[in-house]
Amino acid sequence: MPPSPRQNFLDGVKHACTGDPRTPFVLLGNFEVEDEWAVDEVGLPSVGGSASAAIVNRMDEFALLLAGPGDSVVLKSAPDPGYLSYLEELGLELPEILVTDAHDPAHSVSVDALRSPVLTGALARLAERGAHLLPHGMSVLEERLCELTGLASALPNAALVKSVNSKIYSRRVADELGLPQARGWECESVDEFTAAADAARESLAAGRRVGVKDAFGVSGKGIMVVEDERRLDQLVRMVTRVSRRTGDPRLTVVIEEWADKAVDLNYHFTVYRNGSVRFDFVKEAITENGVHKGHRIPARISAAHRAEIERCAELLGARLAADGFHGVVGVDAIVTGDGGLLPVLEINARNNMSTYQTALQERFMGPGTVALARQYPVSLTGAMPFGELRERLGDLLFTTASGRGLLVNNFATVNAAAPAGADGTDMTDGTAPDSYGGRLYGLLIAHSEAELAELDDAVALRVRKESLTHV
């Protein structure tokens, strides 16, 4: 059965995945696990720079604030000492921190962990004490880490987890359950895509855009928005040409009408091994060109929409359980321009960005508080210690005394894209290096919507790109 309301979020996940809320977890933030699921799948072409990969891979530090004091977390490198001091000042009980023996910015934490004999030895000792691995999402890499160390997995096997994370699965399950969704087509071959494109021309002729999405795309990658038949024809010719050249007829994508969106939503539930479902929350999602940028808490939606979302969570959770899945699930949804609700854009049967905010919400958000989970772009010419950021933010930084401000929940992403040895000077000729980008993640907490907006503007001003180019 789901836990009592007094049980915190992570204890409920432990209960769901292992049957015991006291099970020690080893948390692993292997963000964009979809890249691993997409291996050997045929989809749309996508590109990503090494700098952005470096930042994404340091999102592993989010796991630090989800884990509890009896847990462990695996990170690519040790957190900034000043950042750890700040978290301890907030009264947070941190987990045991384990780091990879060495790390490559282009590799996920899972890849680095598998190449770390000292770390895997430590994980083997935790396995002997009954620890379970809870990754961001389960792929073959995390299965190998379990095999290498003896850690039990908190999640089902990688093949099952991959299958329920496909956008094709999302659409088919929504259809099966009778849940409303945008008109669309699931494609698993070039021939099916060609037929679906013919059907989609009706939508284009009526002035509606269509989106073509990779089955395992993430964060705006693997999505093409098509506005006219000419562009759609180009896409059909391109995938047909590739298929003929490779001799591979597969293509795993969905095509669907681009809905008229008023509000993006993300709702979250936990599926138990016994098939029961715990509804966790619904938040407004902040997106830009399909890329996740943050959350607004609580979601500003009607009671009717909330009730329908909770009903959908129960239905989807039961369906996932029937397919053998247990663990946390996030679902993207939208309120449409005419006030309707499309409750299933896609199912993410893995940790979501909203998952990592739960412990902070439980600890620091009381009645009457509102929050905004945000990321701020920064530009640097050398690695910046947390102490300097703290000085720059001043009274905008969250403290328990003020109960307001920016609570930094990932600092590693600020310096993640720094070139090797970056210290403000070029190592070869003493000249200043080019600037590089980073991201500052945090949870803005305030006592009113007006105060929240003021804080957001003030933080953005203090960490604007120009202000951090000199360190």
N, C-alpha and C positions, 0 to 999 in steps of 0.2 A: 504494500500500500504506500501511497505518497506520504512524506514525512509530515509531522505536525507543523503549524505555522511558526513555531519557535525554532525549528531547525534551519540553520543558515543555508544559503544557496549551495555551496560546495559540499556540505555534508549531505544534502539531498542528492547531489550528483553521485557521491560515493555510494549512498544507499541504493540508488537506481542501478548503478553499474556493477556493484559487487555484493549487494545485500547487507552491507555493514557500513554505517556512516563513520566508523572509526578507521577505516582502511587507509593506510598512508599512500598518498599519490606521489608519483614523479611526474611533474608537468613539463611539457615540451611544446614550445610555441613554433611549430613548423608551418608558418603562415604560407598561404597560396599553395597548399597541398594539392590544389586542383592541377597544378603543373605536372605533378607526378601521376595523378589520375589520367591526365590527357596523353601520357606516353602511349604510343601505338594507336592512338585514336586519330582519325582524319577529320580535321576541322578547317576553319578559316585561318589564313595567315595572320600572325600577330608578331609584334616586335616589342622589345623592352630593353632599355639601356642598362649597362652594368651598374651605374650609380643608383638607379631606382631599385635594382635587385639587391644592392647592398643595404639600402634602407629597409626594404621589405624583410630581409633576413634578420635585421636587428629588431623587428617587431616581436621577436622572441621574448623580449624583456617584459611584455605585457603579462606573461604568465607569473611573474614575480608577485603581483598584487592580486592574483586569483588564488594562489596556494595559501594554505594555512601553516601555523607554526609546527605541526607534526609532519609536514610534507617536504618534498625536495623539488627544486626546479633546476633544469639544465639550461644554461645560457652559453652563447658563443664566447663571451668574455665577461669578466667581473664588472658589475655596475660601478659607476662613479662613486667614490667614497662619500663625497658630499651629498649625493643624492640619497644614499642609504641612510646617512645621518638625518636628513630631512624626513624620510619616511619613519624612522624611529622616533623622532620628535612628535610626530602625529599619533604616536601610540600604537602603530601597526606592529603586529607580531609577524616577523618575516620567516619564510621557510629556510631550510638549508639550501645554500646556493652552490651548485656544482657547475664547473666550467669545462668546456672542451679543451683538450691538450693544446690545440692550435686551431685557428679558424681562418677560413678563406671568405672574404666579403661576398663572393659570388655564390657561396654554398649555403644551403639551409642549415639550420642547427642540427637536423637529423643526419645530414651527410657528414658534418664535422664530428658529430658524436660517434658515428660508426668508425671513424678514423682515429679515435682517441683511446688507446689502451688503458691509460690511468683512469680516465672517466668510466669506461665500461667496467673496470674492476670495482670501482665504487658502487656502480649500479648493481653489479652482481651481489654485493654485500647487502644492499637494500632489498633485493629480491629475496634473499634468505630470510628477511624479516617480514615478508608478506606484502611488499610494496607493489602497486599496480601502475603501469604507465598510462597517463592520460595525455595524449598528444592533442594538438589543435584539430587534427583530423588524421584518420588512420590510412596509411598507404603501405606499400611493400617495404619501404625504408624503415618504418617504425616496427613492422613485423620482424624485420631482420634484427633490429635493436633488441627486441624482446627475446628472440632466439639466441642472440649473442650473450645476453646478460642474465637470462632466466627470469626477467620481469614478466609478470602476468599482464595482459592487456586489459584495460578497463573497457575497451570498445570491441565490437565484433570484428571479424576478419576483414582485411583490406578489400577483397573482392566485393563483399556485400556492401561495405560502406561506400565504395565507389559507385556501385549500381544505384543506390538510393540518392546519390548526389547529382545524377545526370538531370539536365533540364528536360530531357525527354521523359524521364520518370515523373518529374513534377507535373508535366502537362497530362500525362496519362492517368496519374492518380487523381488529379483534380477532376478530370472527366468522369472517372469511375465513381467518385463520391458526389458528383452532381454539383460541384462548386463552380461558380461563374469565373470565367477567365476570358482574356482577349481571344478573338478568332485566330486560329493558328494551325500549324501542321508540324508533326514530328517526322524527321527524316533520318534514315540510317543508311542511305545509299544515294549516289548521284542521280539515279533514275527517280527515286522518291523526291529528291530535291527539285528536279526538273518539273515534275508533276505539281509539286506544291507551289513552285514559282508561277506556273500557269494559273493556278487558282488565286494566287496573291495579286495577280494583275487586276482583278476585279476591285480589290481594295485600293490599289494605286489609282485606278481610273476614277474612283469615287473621291479622290483627294486625300486619302488616308495613307500615312507612311507605314512601312513595315520594317521590322527589325529581324535580322538574321543573326542567330546566336550560336556559338559553339556549345555543345552539350556540357563541356567542363570549363567554360570561360569563367573568369573572375576579375573583379575590380575594373570593369569596363573593357578588358581585353577580350578579343574574339567576338566583338559585336559590330555589325555594320547596319546603319540605318539607311534605308533605301527610300528615296522620295519619288522616283519616276521609273517607268518601264525600261528606259534605256540603260539605267544603272543596273537594274535587275538582270537584264539580258547579258550585260557584261560579266556579271557574277556567274551566271549559268555557264557562259562560254569558258570562263576561267577554270571553274571546278571540273568541267567536262574535259578540258584540255589536259589538266593535271592527271585526271583519272585514266585517260587514254595513254598518257606517257608512262605512268607507273604501273598500269595494269591493275590498279586497286579500285574497285567500285564503291568502297565505303565512303560515307560522309555523315558524321553524327552532328546534326544541327537542328535547330527549330526555327521556323519562320512564324512570326505573329504580328498582328496589327499593333502599331505603337499607340498605346492608350493615351487618352487625354487625362493627364495626371494633375491632381490638385495637391495631394500630400503623399509622400513616401512613408511607409511604415515597415518596421521590423518587429515581429513577435517571436516569442521564445518559449519553448516548453521542453520538459525532460521526460523521456520515455524509460520506464522501468523494465527490468528483465521479466517481470510477471505480466507485462502488458498495460499496466496502469500509466496514467499520464498526469504530470504536474504542470499546470500553466504557470509560467514564471512572470512574464510582463509583456507589454507592448510599448514600443517607443517610436517617436517620429525619427525617420532616417533622413539625414542631410546628404544629398548626392549632387554631383556635378558631372554632366555628360556621362552618366552611368557609373561614375566612380564614387565609392563611399567616402564621405568627408566627416561624418560624425552623427550624433544623436541629440535629440531634445527630449528631456525627461521632466515630467510625464508627457505622454502623447496628448495632443489637443484634438481629441476625437469625441464623437457623441457616444452616449451610453449604448445606443443601439449597435453602433459599429464595434464597440468593445465586446458586447455580448456575442456578436456574430463571429468575431475573431476567436474568442474563447471556445465557441462551438466548433470552429474549424480546427483549432488546435487539438481538441479531443478526437475528432475524426481522423486527422492526419496522423496523430500519435498512435492511434489504434491500428491504422493501416501500416505504418512503419514497423510496429511491433509484430504484426502478422508476417511481415517479410523478414523478421529476425533481428531487427535493429533495436538497440537500446543506447541511450546517451542523450546529449543535448542536441536540440534542433532549433534553428532559426529559419523563419519564413519571411520572405520579402512580399509586401502587399502594397496596394495603393488605394487611396480614395480618389475617385475620378472627378473630373470637372463638374459633372452633373450631380455629385453627391453620392454616387454609387460606390460599391466596394468590390475590388478584385482581390480576393484573399490569398491567392497563390500565384505570385510571379515566378518564384522558384523556391525550392526546399534546399536548405543548407544543413545537412545532417552532420554537423561538426560544430566546434566552437565558432561563435560569431564575434565581431568586434564588441557587440553589446554584452557578451558573456563576461568580458574582462572588466567591466564596470561594476559588476554585481557586489563585490566585497566592499568597494568604496561607497556605493549607495547604501548598503546596510549599515555601514559604520558612521557615515557623515551626513546623510540626507534624512532629515526629520520632517514632521508635518509642516507644511507651508514653505518648504524649500523647492527650488527648481534647479535644473542643471542642464548644461550643454556640453556634451563630449565633442571636443574639437581638435583639429590639427592645424598648426600654423607653419607655413613655410619659412625657413630661415636660410640665409646665405652667409657662408663663413670663409675665411681665408686660413684658418687654423683651428685645431681642436679647442673647444671651449669647455672648461670645467663647469660643473653644476653651480659652484659657488658664484661664478660670474653671472650666470643666468639669474640666480637668486637675488643678487645685488641689483640687477637691471629691473627685475619685476617688482622688487620692493614690496609695498603693501598690497600689490595685486596677487601675490602668492598666497594660496590658501593656508591658514593656520587654524588650529582648534580654538584659539582664543577669539578670532574674528568670525569663524564659521562661514566665510565667504572667500571667493577668489579662485585662482587656478591651481588645482591639485594636479601636479605633473604625474602622469601614470606611465610614461615611457620617456626616458632621457637618452637611451642608447641611439635612437634614430636621429638625434640632433647631429652627432658626429660620425654616423655610420659610413657616409660617403667620403670621408677624409682620405686623401692619398696616404700611402704608407709613410710614416715618419713626419706627418704634417705637424708643424709647430709654429707656423706663421712665416717661415722662410723656405725658399727653394734650397734643397740640400746640395745642389751642384754648384750654383753660382751666387748664392746668398740673396737673390732677388725674391720679391714677394710672389707667391704662387697665385694661380687663378683661383677665383672663389668657387665653392662647391655648395650644393644644396643639401639641406637636411629638413627634418620635420620635428616639430615639438608637439607632443600629444599631451592632452590634459583634460580634466573634468572641471568645468566652471560651475561653481555652486553659488547660488544667490537666494535671496529671500523674496524676490519678486521678478516678474518678467522684465520690468524696466531696469532694475539693477543688473539683471543678467545681460541685457543688451549693452549697458554701459561698460560692464566688465569686459565683454567680448571686444568691444571697440578699443578699450584702453590696452588690453593685452596685445591685440593685433598691432597697435601703434608702437608699443615698446619692443616687439620682436619682429617688426617689419624688416624686410630684406636689407634695406640700406643700413639699419641700425646695428647689424651684427657682422658687417663686413670687416670691422676692425676688432681684433680680439687680443 
